[in-house]
Amino acid sequence: MSETFKDEVQYEITENLPSDKSRLTAFLAGLTKAVGTLEIVNKRMNLCLALDSFDEGMKIVEAFKSLYPTEFELSLTTAKSGPKAGKQICSLQVPYGFSKQILVDFRLMTVDGDALNGFVEGTPNELLETEEEKSAFLAGLFLGTGSVYVPSMSADEEKRDGYHLEFQLDDEDYANDLVALLDFFGLQAKTSERGDHTLVYFKDKDEIARLLSIFGLTESVLKLQMIINERETANSLNRAIICETANMDKTFAAASKHLLAIGKIMGAGLFEALTPILKETAQARMDNPESSLQDLADALGISKSALNHRLRKLVEISEELSGV
């Protein structure tokens, strides 16, 4: 199965993870916010992340290990809940001793003494003080819960006609926070409901390109621009073909009308009775049935208006013969 544009975007995100601590923390916070759950493992509450593939899991493990010096377990399983429910995933399990610390560091949970108190609703704004941290958080959130689609350019791809990028969230209030965060970058996202989820989405190709640029995805932006250019070129070509076909149809329709009139005149034995000018015109149309009016007028050395007048006269004669 060939890679989709979404696959390429996700791959570029994982290949270009932030290098400095604050941006990497923001990125992992966004990803954990999107796909993180708390599960009971050996009677202890562990943080788990549901990732799309084992390769992606290895990349994210390396990112976590650069911040937290411990071992993380990866396993293939089926997601029980969240946007990936029912799908095969790579489960990343954080050791109990670090689960609490990570959740607090990511501003995703508060603590009461030594115990976790509760989840923080909405966007962890305390963690996102700079534009770079905000963009990294968005990239992590998108990797976990985002999708992007572009028009199909080959028969091998799933049939799609437009541009679409979305975040799929479980919480409407969190969706509103995300809309506000995107607005910080001048992006006007829309929201809608899909089952139990709230979608935050774009359908404007320029805004999608802008968001990918905010993620720092140079290759994906270039690929999207190439798709846009190819699509617009194809659309322009299709419009030209349709226009040309319509013009040809008009030419054939007009020629057929003229030829039928001339044939009726000849059938009545009146061709030789036509004036020299009409006889010349009728013969020229019979000799050039596919020519446009302009081409036929040029061949006769007259104006298009004069040709139209002569052809209308031939049609009138044929209609009089039919009593029309």
C-alpha positions as CSV (number, residue, x, y, z in Angstrom):
1,M,0.0,0.0,0.0
2,S,1.5,3.4,-1.0
3,E,2.0,6.1,1.6
4,T,-0.6,8.8,1.9
5,F,0.1,12.4,2.4
6,K,-0.9,12.0,6.0
7,D,1.7,9.2,6.4
8,E,4.4,11.5,5.0
9,V,3.4,14.3,7.3
10,Q,3.5,12.1,10.4
11,Y,6.8,10.6,9.3
12,E,8.4,14.1,8.9
13,I,7.2,15.1,12.4
14,T,8.9,12.1,14.0
15,E,12.0,12.6,12.0
16,N,12.4,16.2,13.1
17,L,11.6,16.2,16.8
18,P,12.6,19.3,18.7
19,S,16.1,19.3,20.1
20,D,15.9,21.7,23.0
21,K,14.3,20.7,26.3
22,S,11.4,23.2,26.5
23,R,10.2,22.6,22.9
24,L,10.5,18.8,23.3
25,T,8.6,18.9,26.6
26,A,5.8,20.9,24.9
27,F,5.8,18.4,21.9
28,L,5.5,15.4,24.2
29,A,2.9,17.1,26.3
30,G,0.8,17.6,23.2
31,L,1.2,14.0,22.2
32,T,0.5,12.7,25.7
33,K,-2.6,15.0,25.9
34,A,-3.8,13.4,22.6
35,V,-3.1,9.7,23.2
36,G,-2.1,9.3,26.8
37,T,-4.2,7.2,29.3
38,L,-3.7,6.0,32.8
39,E,-3.8,2.2,33.2
40,I,-3.4,-0.2,36.1
41,V,-0.3,-2.2,35.6
42,N,0.8,-4.6,38.4
43,K,-1.5,-2.7,40.8
44,R,0.1,0.6,40.0
45,M,-1.1,3.5,37.9
46,N,1.1,3.8,34.8
47,L,1.0,6.4,32.0
48,C,0.5,4.7,28.5
49,L,0.6,6.3,25.1
50,A,-1.2,4.7,22.1
51,L,1.0,5.3,19.0
52,D,0.4,4.4,15.4
53,S,3.4,2.0,14.8
54,F,6.4,0.4,16.4
55,D,8.8,2.7,14.4
56,E,6.9,5.7,15.7
57,G,7.1,4.2,19.2
58,M,10.9,3.9,19.0
59,K,11.2,7.6,18.0
60,I,9.0,8.7,20.9
61,V,10.9,6.5,23.4
62,E,14.2,8.1,22.4
63,A,12.6,11.5,22.9
64,F,11.3,10.6,26.4
65,K,14.6,9.1,27.4
66,S,16.4,12.3,26.5
67,L,14.3,13.9,29.3
68,Y,13.8,11.0,31.7
69,P,16.6,8.5,32.2
70,T,14.7,5.3,32.5
71,E,13.5,2.4,30.3
72,F,10.1,2.5,28.5
73,E,8.2,-0.6,27.4
74,L,6.8,-0.9,23.9
75,S,4.2,-3.5,22.9
76,L,1.8,-4.1,20.1
77,T,-1.9,-4.3,21.2
78,T,-5.4,-3.1,20.3
79,A,-6.5,0.3,21.6
80,K,-9.4,0.1,24.0
81,S,-10.5,3.7,24.0
82,G,-9.7,7.1,22.5
83,P,-9.5,8.1,18.8
84,K,-7.6,4.9,17.9
85,A,-10.1,2.5,19.7
86,G,-10.3,-0.9,18.0
87,K,-7.1,-0.3,15.9
88,Q,-3.8,-2.1,16.4
89,I,-1.4,0.3,18.1
90,C,2.0,0.4,19.7
91,S,1.6,1.0,23.4
92,L,4.3,2.9,25.1
93,Q,4.3,2.3,28.9
94,V,6.0,4.8,31.2
95,P,7.3,3.2,34.5
96,Y,5.3,4.0,37.6
97,G,8.1,6.0,39.2
98,F,8.1,8.5,36.2
99,S,4.4,8.5,35.3
100,K,3.6,11.0,38.0
101,Q,6.6,13.2,37.3
102,I,5.8,13.4,33.6
103,L,2.2,14.2,34.1
104,V,3.1,17.0,36.4
105,D,6.0,18.3,34.2
106,F,3.6,18.3,31.2
107,R,1.0,20.3,33.3
108,L,-1.5,17.6,32.5
109,M,-2.2,16.7,36.2
110,T,-2.0,18.4,39.5
111,V,-0.8,16.8,42.8
112,D,-2.0,16.9,46.3
113,G,0.9,16.1,48.5
114,D,2.4,12.9,47.1
115,A,-0.8,11.9,45.3
116,L,-2.0,12.8,41.8
117,N,-5.0,15.1,42.3
118,G,-6.8,15.4,38.9
119,F,-6.4,16.1,35.2
120,V,-5.9,19.7,34.0
121,E,-8.6,20.7,31.6
122,G,-7.9,22.3,28.3
123,T,-4.5,23.5,27.0
124,P,-1.5,23.5,29.5
125,N,-0.9,27.2,29.0
126,E,1.8,27.4,31.7
127,L,3.9,25.1,29.6
128,L,3.4,27.2,26.4
129,E,5.0,30.5,27.0
130,T,6.8,31.0,23.7
131,E,5.7,30.7,20.1
132,E,8.1,27.8,19.6
133,E,6.6,25.9,22.5
134,K,3.1,26.5,21.2
135,S,4.0,25.2,17.7
136,A,5.8,22.2,19.2
137,F,2.7,21.4,21.4
138,L,0.5,21.6,18.3
139,A,2.7,19.3,16.3
140,G,2.6,16.7,19.1
141,L,-1.2,17.0,19.4
142,F,-1.5,16.6,15.7
143,L,0.7,13.5,15.6
144,G,-1.6,11.9,18.2
145,T,-5.0,12.9,17.0
146,G,-4.7,14.7,13.7
147,S,-5.3,13.8,10.0
148,V,-4.7,15.6,6.7
149,Y,-6.0,14.7,3.3
150,V,-5.4,16.1,-0.2
151,P,-7.0,15.5,-3.6
152,S,-6.3,12.1,-5.1
153,M,-3.7,12.4,-7.9
154,S,-3.6,8.7,-8.9
155,A,-5.8,5.7,-9.2
156,D,-3.9,3.9,-6.3
157,E,-5.0,6.6,-3.8
158,E,-8.3,6.7,-1.8
159,K,-10.7,8.9,-3.8
160,R,-10.7,12.5,-2.3
161,D,-11.6,15.7,-4.0
162,G,-10.7,18.5,-1.5
163,Y,-8.2,19.5,1.1
164,H,-8.9,18.7,4.8
165,L,-6.9,18.8,8.0
166,E,-8.4,18.0,11.4
167,F,-7.8,17.4,15.1
168,Q,-10.2,14.9,16.7
169,L,-10.8,15.7,20.3
170,D,-13.0,14.1,23.0
171,D,-13.7,17.4,24.8
172,E,-15.6,20.4,23.4
173,D,-14.0,22.8,25.9
174,Y,-10.6,21.6,24.9
175,A,-11.5,22.0,21.2
176,N,-12.3,25.7,22.0
177,D,-8.9,26.1,23.7
178,L,-7.3,24.6,20.6
179,V,-9.2,27.0,18.3
180,A,-7.8,29.9,20.5
181,L,-4.3,28.5,20.2
182,L,-4.5,28.2,16.4
183,D,-5.9,31.8,16.4
184,F,-2.6,32.9,18.0
185,F,-1.0,31.9,14.7
186,G,-3.6,33.7,12.7
187,L,-5.4,30.5,11.7
188,Q,-9.2,30.4,11.6
189,A,-10.2,26.9,12.4
190,K,-13.8,25.6,12.4
191,T,-15.4,23.0,14.6
192,S,-18.0,20.3,14.1
193,E,-19.3,17.2,15.9
194,R,-18.6,13.6,14.7
195,G,-20.2,11.1,17.0
196,D,-18.8,11.6,20.5
197,H,-15.8,13.7,19.2
198,T,-15.3,17.3,18.4
199,L,-13.4,18.1,15.3
200,V,-11.2,21.2,14.9
201,Y,-10.5,21.5,11.2
202,F,-9.4,23.4,8.1
203,K,-10.5,23.0,4.5
204,D,-8.5,25.9,3.1
205,K,-5.4,24.7,1.4
206,D,-3.4,27.8,2.2
207,E,-4.2,27.5,5.9
208,I,-3.2,23.9,5.9
209,A,0.1,24.8,4.3
210,R,0.5,27.5,6.9
211,L,-0.1,25.1,9.8
212,L,2.4,22.5,8.3
213,S,4.9,25.3,8.1
214,I,4.3,26.2,11.7
215,F,5.1,22.6,12.5
216,G,8.4,23.1,10.7
217,L,7.6,20.5,8.0
218,T,9.5,21.8,5.0
219,E,9.2,18.7,2.8
220,S,5.4,18.4,3.5
221,V,4.8,22.0,2.7
222,L,6.7,21.6,-0.6
223,K,4.8,18.4,-1.4
224,L,1.5,20.1,-0.7
225,Q,2.4,23.1,-2.9
226,M,3.3,20.6,-5.7
227,I,-0.1,18.9,-5.3
228,I,-1.9,22.2,-5.4
229,N,0.0,23.3,-8.5
230,E,-0.7,20.0,-10.3
231,R,-4.3,20.1,-9.3
232,E,-4.8,23.6,-10.5
233,T,-3.0,22.8,-13.8
234,A,-5.2,19.8,-14.3
235,N,-8.4,21.8,-13.5
236,S,-7.3,24.5,-16.0
237,L,-6.7,21.8,-18.6
238,N,-10.1,20.2,-17.9
239,R,-11.8,23.6,-18.2
240,A,-10.0,24.2,-21.6
241,I,-11.1,20.8,-22.9
242,I,-14.7,21.3,-21.8
243,C,-14.7,24.7,-23.4
244,E,-13.2,23.4,-26.6
245,T,-15.7,20.5,-26.6
246,A,-18.6,22.8,-26.2
247,N,-17.4,25.0,-29.0
248,M,-17.0,21.9,-31.2
249,D,-20.5,20.8,-30.3
250,K,-21.9,24.2,-31.3
251,T,-19.9,24.0,-34.6
252,F,-21.3,20.5,-35.4
253,A,-24.8,21.5,-34.5
254,A,-24.7,24.6,-36.7
255,A,-23.2,22.6,-39.6
256,S,-25.8,19.9,-39.3
257,K,-28.6,22.4,-39.5
258,H,-27.0,24.0,-42.6
259,L,-26.4,20.6,-44.3
260,L,-29.9,19.4,-43.7
261,A,-31.3,22.6,-45.3
262,I,-29.0,22.3,-48.3
263,G,-30.0,18.6,-48.7
264,K,-33.7,19.5,-48.7
265,I,-33.1,22.2,-51.3
266,M,-31.2,19.7,-53.5
267,G,-33.9,17.1,-53.0
268,A,-36.5,19.5,-54.3
269,G,-34.4,20.1,-57.4
270,L,-33.9,23.7,-56.6
271,F,-30.1,23.8,-56.0
272,E,-29.4,25.2,-59.6
273,A,-32.1,27.8,-59.1
274,L,-30.3,29.4,-56.2
275,T,-28.5,32.7,-56.8
276,P,-24.8,32.3,-57.5
277,I,-23.9,33.7,-54.1
278,L,-26.1,31.2,-52.3
279,K,-25.0,28.3,-54.5
280,E,-21.4,29.2,-53.7
281,T,-22.1,29.3,-50.0
282,A,-24.0,26.0,-50.0
283,Q,-21.2,24.2,-52.0
284,A,-18.6,25.6,-49.5
285,R,-20.5,24.3,-46.5
286,M,-20.9,20.8,-48.1
287,D,-17.2,20.7,-48.9
288,N,-16.2,21.8,-45.4
289,P,-18.8,20.3,-43.0
290,E,-16.5,20.5,-39.9
291,S,-15.3,24.1,-40.4
292,S,-16.3,26.8,-38.0
293,L,-18.3,29.8,-39.3
294,Q,-15.2,31.9,-39.1
295,D,-13.0,29.4,-41.0
296,L,-15.8,29.1,-43.7
297,A,-16.1,32.9,-44.0
298,D,-12.3,33.2,-44.4
299,A,-12.4,30.5,-47.1
300,L,-15.1,32.5,-49.0
301,G,-13.4,35.8,-48.5
302,I,-16.4,37.4,-46.7
303,S,-17.2,38.5,-43.2
304,K,-18.7,36.1,-40.6
305,S,-21.8,38.4,-40.5
306,A,-22.2,38.1,-44.3
307,L,-21.8,34.3,-44.1
308,N,-24.4,34.1,-41.4
309,H,-26.9,36.0,-43.5
310,R,-26.4,33.7,-46.5
311,L,-26.7,30.5,-44.4
312,R,-29.9,31.8,-42.7
313,K,-31.3,32.4,-46.2
314,L,-30.6,28.8,-47.2
315,V,-32.4,27.6,-44.0
316,E,-35.4,29.9,-44.7
317,I,-35.7,28.4,-48.2
318,S,-35.7,24.9,-46.8
319,E,-38.3,25.8,-44.2
320,E,-40.6,27.2,-46.9
321,L,-40.3,23.9,-48.8
322,S,-41.5,22.1,-45.6
323,G,-44.2,24.7,-44.9
324,V,-42.5,25.5,-41.6
